């Protein structure tokens, strides 16, 4: 058996199906434990099809919360019940800065549910109520 590279070794993650969701969730937890600064988070873009124009789910971890944002073309939505009132700094593992807008952070269980649904369907997760957001 050959070992495969962790999915979250890249900023853009191409999911191959539902099995990848559990791997992503485990790796999110590991990266969350290793964060160096409590006030910032780590983030990745998940896709189920390759390409710059393919829909993408931004996921991030920051302690007990995480970021969720759905992108489809120039259209972006955030969770309706997102908790952060101001922008929050998220970074990729390679140091690329992403200042997420207000109302993007949700409990980690919600992030996990969205990852599972997106990996299974390839569609915008319906486990989250979404609302328009500014980029």
Secondary structure as the mmCIF struct_conf table of DSSP 4:
data_model
#
loop_
_struct_conf.conf_type_id
_struct_conf.id
_struct_conf.beg_label_comp_id
_struct_conf.beg_label_asym_id
_struct_conf.beg_label_seq_id
_struct_conf.end_label_comp_id
_struct_conf.end_label_asym_id
_struct_conf.end_label_seq_id
HELX_LH_PP_P HELX_LH_PP_P1 UNK A 2 UNK A 6
HELX_RH_3T_P HELX_RH_3T_P1 UNK A 7 UNK A 9
BEND BEND1 UNK A 10 UNK A 11
STRN STRN1 UNK A 12 UNK A 14
BEND BEND2 UNK A 17 UNK A 17
HELX_RH_AL_P HELX_RH_AL_P1 UNK A 18 UNK A 34
BEND BEND3 UNK A 36 UNK A 36
TURN_TY1_P TURN_TY1_P1 UNK A 38 UNK A 39
STRN STRN2 UNK A 41 UNK A 47
BEND BEND4 UNK A 48 UNK A 49
BEND BEND5 UNK A 51 UNK A 51
TURN_TY1_P TURN_TY1_P2 UNK A 52 UNK A 53
BEND BEND6 UNK A 54 UNK A 54
STRN STRN3 UNK A 56 UNK A 61
STRN STRN4 UNK A 62 UNK A 62
TURN_TY1_P TURN_TY1_P3 UNK A 63 UNK A 64
STRN STRN5 UNK A 65 UNK A 72
TURN_TY1_P TURN_TY1_P4 UNK A 73 UNK A 74
STRN STRN6 UNK A 75 UNK A 79
TURN_TY1_P TURN_TY1_P5 UNK A 80 UNK A 81
BEND BEND7 UNK A 85 UNK A 86
STRN STRN7 UNK A 88 UNK A 91
TURN_TY1_P TURN_TY1_P6 UNK A 93 UNK A 94
STRN STRN8 UNK A 97 UNK A 100
HELX_LH_PP_P HELX_LH_PP_P2 UNK A 101 UNK A 101
TURN_TY1_P TURN_TY1_P7 UNK A 102 UNK A 103
STRN STRN9 UNK A 105 UNK A 107
HELX_RH_AL_P HELX_RH_AL_P2 UNK A 108 UNK A 121
BEND BEND8 UNK A 122 UNK A 123
BEND BEND9 UNK A 126 UNK A 128
STRN STRN10 UNK A 130 UNK A 132
#
